[in-house]
């Protein structure tokens, strides 16, 4: 027969034969079993953690006979500390795995936006899903707005079909990613970051090389992408104001950003650049805080995929200029002229005199030639006047989709956004205007007067991304 006794601190003297003793010792209990003679008691090793685990299990299961004493509280504290340490280790490992996945994806050329981290989650939540954060080949964050594919007839009846910004090499893309902010170069990569001085005074090739260093799918914003955003803004009546007068809007001295040089907005001193995204909501393309900043004013932005050669408009079709490997050099065979007769693409003759091509000039009434005086408003651009051959509707549709000709007939709809051209050169496209352009700056403003070697304090770039 086995007897059981519970005692405190020490075994009794004498002990009883064939007895199981529970002896309180510190936070735990030592267990002894005496032999049949009652002379020796053998200790049974039961750890403190085992006893506490038993008590915690009893409490969890609702055993009201268990007293919550200091030992229980200390056990709970120890358990909490162990869980915190475990959580930290798990999070650290997850971050390591995330970086490994990003590196592998970039190497494989199949970067995908599936990994969640605290920065990305915060941006996506606060923007209502309109913005996200991508990571470059070097693991640097770059803030992007997600722009969904749309049918052009939803903008205006004069244009139909999927907007070309969402077509790359004949394949339609469900979305494009456009830098929320004008670009900043860090560690050799072009990034979209808030509250930074935008990179300027660099030529087209330098910006192109920097953005391509970000990884496959990253590119300079193309004219097609800019045009898609401008048309949506036009349709939604949210065409942005911006820094067009040395840190503030010419339209209102209360609309200001934070100047890089820390001078008061409106003081006429160059450069009058503001920090990226530091202006009010109506400096964003949708009029909301989750929109794309500074598409009107601050600095001009290089746009890939559009140029003039001696007055002849040439494009890289659809959004093929977004490809990370496409040849964008002056002699590239990717450049095409547009037929004024039927809107088809033509192989340029190399001199800007391709037969029947659409041209642009500051005066005159030549066949298939758009006319607008340099520094004039985009909305005043005109078709050739008969008897000159007018541009076909098919060609006009292409031009409207690329914001090279106005949709509708209301010139006021385009504010006073200006056009700057130099028909005598190879002029690459830049858009948006700069800090000293006044009301000529705007989302429909464009310049075709930039040599590709131009580097000025009022000219920068914006990154974009399309999943390859």
N, C-alpha and C positions, 0 to 999 in steps of 0.2 A: 504494500500500500504506500502511495506517495503523498506526502503532505506538502502544502504550499504556504509560505509565510512572506509577508512584505515588511521589511524593516528599514530603518533610516541610518545611514552613515556607516554602520559596521555590523558584522555578524554577531549574533548573540553568543553568550558563553554560559553554559555549554550549549552545543548545537544538538538538534534532534536527528535521529537516524532517518535515512531515506526521505529527505526534505528538500524542496526547491525553494531557495531564498532569492527574493528580489531586494537588492540593497541599493538605496538611493546614493548616487555618487556624482556630484556636480550637476551638470545638465542632463546626465544620463542615468542608467540603471545597470549595475553589475548583477549578473545572475550566477548563483552557486547551486551545486547539487551535492548533498552529503551522502556518504556511503552508508551501508546497512548497519555499521557498528556505531555511527554517530560520532566518530573520532575526527574524520577529515571531510572538508567541504571543497569540492573541485569547482573552480571558476569557469563559467561558460562565457566566451567572448561575444558580447552584443555591443555593437558600436553605438555611439551617441546619435549618429545620423540615422541609423536604423530605427532607434526608438522614436526619434522625432518624426521620422517619415511615417511611422505607425500612428503617432498622435495626429499628424496633419491629415492623414487619410481618414481617421475617425471623425475629425472636425468637418472635413469635406463631405463626408457621408451623413452628417447631421447628428453625430453622437453627442448628446447634451451632457453626458457624464464627464467629458474631458474638459479640464480646466485650462483656459488660455492664460498660462503663466509666462514668466520672463523667458523661459526656455523656448516656448512656442514662438514668441515675438522675435527672439534672436534667430530662430530657424527660418522664419518668414523673411527676415532681413537678409540672411545669407542667401536664400533662394533667389530673392529679388536681385541681389548683386550678381549672382551667377547668370541670371537671365539677361541682365543688361550687358554683361561681358560677352555672352553668346550672341546677342543682337548686334553688337559692334563688330564682332568677328564676321558675322554673316554679311553685314552691309559692306564691310571692307572687301570681302571676297567677291560680292556682286559687282562692285565698282571695278575690280580687277578684270572680271569676266567681261563686263561691258566694254572696257577699253580693248580687250583682246578681240571681241567681236567686231568692233569698229575697224580695227587694223586689218583684220582678215577680210572684211567686206570691201574696204578700200583697195586692198591688194587684188582682190578678185574682180574689182570693177562692178560690183553689184550692191553698192551702198543702199540700204533701205532704212526707212524711218520707223523702226519698231521698238527701239530701246527707250525705256523711260528713265529719266533721272530727275532730280529735284528741280533743276533749272528749267528743263524742258516742260515738266509738268506745271510749274508755276506760270510760265509764259502761256501755255495752252489754256490753262484754267482762267487766268485773268483776261485773256483776249477773247474768250468765248470760242476758242478753237480756230480763230482767224490767223493766229501766228504760231510758230514753233521755233525750235532751235535745232540746227544741224551741226554736225561736227566735221571738221576738215581732216585732211590726211595727217596733220600734226596734232589732232585732237582739240583744236581751238573751236569755241562756239561761234556761230554766226546766226543772227536773228533773221527769220524769214516770214513773209506773209504767204499764206496758201491761197492761190488764185484758181478757182474752178473753171473748167471748160464751159464755154457758152456758145449759143447759136447767134450769129450776127443779126438775124432778123429781129431779135429781141431788142436791138439797139435802134435800128432804123430800117425801113422797108427797102432802101436802096442797096442794102448789102445782105447777102444770105450765105448760109453754110457755116461750118465750124470756123471760128476765128483761126487764122494761120499760126498764131502764137502757140496753139496746142497741136500742131502737126510737125513732126520731125521725121525727115526721110520717109514720108508717106504714112507714118504711123501716128494715129491720134493719141494724145496724152490726156488723162483725166484732169490733170492739174499741173501748174507750174509754181515754182517758189521764187519770190522776188524779195530782195533784200529790204527789210523794213527801214534801213538807214543807208545813207550814202557811205561809200566804202572807206575803210581804214586798212592800211597795210601793217601787219604785225608778223614777224618771223617769216617774211617773204610771201604771206598769203593775204588776199583781199577779203576782209571780213565786214559784215554788217553789224555794227555795235552802237549802242546808245551813248549819248553824252561824250562823244569823241570829236576831235578835230578831223574832218574828212581829209583824205589824202588828195593832194593837188600837185600841180607843177610837174606832172609826169606825162610822157607821151603814150599813145595808144598801145604800142607793143609792150611797154612796161606794165601797164594795167592788165593787159591780156595774159601775160605770162604769170603775173601774181595770182590772178583768179584761177587759172588752170592748175596752179600748184595746190589748190584746195583739194583736188581729187576729181575723179571722173564725174561728169554731169554738171560741174560748177563752171560758170561762164559769166562774161559781162552781160548785163541786161541788153537784150536785142531791141531793135526798133519795133519788131512785131510785138514783143512783150509790153513795151512801153505803150504802144498804140492800143493794145487790149485794155490796159488800165485806164487810159485816157477816154476811150469810148464808154466804158462802164461808168466812169465819173461823169461824163456828159449825160448819159442816160439817167443817172440818179440825181443829177443837178447838185453834185458835190465837188465841182472843180475847185481845187484848193488855191488858197492864197499862199504867201510864203515870204521868205526874206528877200525882198527885192529892193530894199533901201537901207543898206548898211546895218543889218541886224533887226529890222522891223519891216512891216508891210507898208508900201507906199500908200495903200488904201486906208490905213488906220495906224496911228502912232501908238495904239494900245496893244497891237498884235506884235509881240516881240519874242525873240529868242535870246539865248545867252551867247554873247560874242566870244570867240576864241581869245581875242586880245583883251577881253574884260572891259572894253570901252562901253559906254552907254549906247544902246541901240539908237540909230539915227544920226550919230556923229559921223560926218563924212570923212572917213579915213580908211584906206585900203590896207589889207583885205578886210572886208566887212562880213566875214564868214561866221556863222553860228555853230555851236556844237550840235551834232546830229540828234534830231528828234527833240530839241529843246524848246521848240515853238509850241503854240496852242493847237487845239484839235483841228481848227479849220486850216492848218497847214498840212493836214493829212488828206490823202486822196479820197477818202470816204467820209470825211468830216467827223471821224470818231477817233478815240484814243488808240483803237486797235488797227488803225489804218497805216499806210505807207507814208513815211515822213519825207518832206522836202523835195517833192517832185515839181514844185514851182519855186524857182529862185534858189538862193544860197550859192550853189555852183552848178555850172553846166556838167552834164554827164555823157561820156562817150556811149554811143549805142552801136552795137555790131549789126551788120547785115544791110546797111543802107549807105549809099554814097552817090555823088554826081561826078561824072567825068566829062569835062568841057560842056556842062549843061545837060548831059544825058543822065536820066535817073536810072540807077542800077541797084538791084537787090540780090540778096541770096534768098531763094524761094522759101516760102513758109517760115518755119523757125529753125531751118537747118543751120543757121549761124550759131545756134546754141551748142552744137556738137563740140566736144572737147578736142577733136582731132581734125576738124574741117580747116581748110586753108583759107585764111582771111586776108592774105597778102594782096598787094596791088595787082599782081599778074595772075591771080588765081582764076581758074576756069569755072569756079563756082558762081561768079558774078553773072547776072543776067539783066539784059534790058527788057523793057515791057513794050509790047506792040500796042501802039495807039489804035490800030485798026481793029484788033480782036481780043486784046488782053493777054495773048500768049507770051511766053518767055522767049527772048531772042538771044542768040550768042552775039555779044558785043564785037564790033569791028576793031576795038582797041584804040580808037581815036575819039570816041564819043559821037560818032556820026552814023550809027547803025540805021539803015533804012527803016522808016516807019516807027522808030522808037519814040516813047514819051520823053519830052524834055521839059526843062523849067528855065525861065528867063525873067529878067527884070522888066522887060518891055517888048513890044512887037506883037505880031500876030502870025507866027509861023505854024505850019502843020503840026498837030499833035503836041502843042507846046503850052504848058501851064504858064501863066503870067502873074508875077507878084513882085513889086518893088522891094528891094532889100530894106530891112527894118520896118516893113509894113505888117499889118495885121493878117494872121492866118485866114481869117474869115473873108478877106478881100481877094483871095486868089481866084482867078478866072480861067475859063476855058478859052480856046481860040475863037476868034470872031470870024464868021463866014465872010468871004469865000474860003478861008483857010480850012483844012480838014480838021474837024472836031474829034476829040477823043471818044472812042466808043464806050457804051455803057459797061461792057465787060471790063475794059481797062480802068474806067472810073471806079468800078467796084473794088478792084485790087488797090487802087490808090486810096480810097476811103478807108478800107480795112487797115491800111498802114498809116493812117492819119496824114496823108499827103494831099488830100483834098477834102473839103468840108462835106459832112453829111447834112442833109437838109438845106435850107436856103437862108436861114437866119444868121447873118454874120455876127450879131450880138451874142449868140450862144457861145461863142468862142472868146468872149471878153475881148481883150486887145492883145492876146498872145502873139508875139512877133515871129517873123521868119527872116533869117539871115542867110544869104546865098552868095557864092562866088562862082559863077559859071565857068570861069577860065581855068579851073584846077581840078585835081582829084580831091574832092572835099568829103571827108567822112562826116557822119552824122553825130551831133550831140543834141541833147534836149533839156528843157526845163528853165533855162535862163540862170542868171547869177544875181549877186547881192546888189549890183548897181544898175540893173536893167529896168527898174521901175515896172510899170504895168505891162511892158513887153515880155516879162518873164511869165511863164505859165505852163501848165501841163501839155498844151498844144503847141507851145513854142518850140521851134527847132532851128538848128544851124547846119548848113551844108557848106561851110566855109573853112573847115579845119583840115589843114594838112595832117597826115597821120603822125608827123614828127612834132606837132605843136605841143608845148608844155607850158601851161600858164597857171597862175594862182587861182583863176576862176573856173578851172576845168578839172573834173575828177571822174569817178566811175562808181557803179553800183553792182554788187554781185547778184547772181541769180543761180537757180539750180533746176534741172529736170532729171528725173530718174532715167538713166540710160536704158 
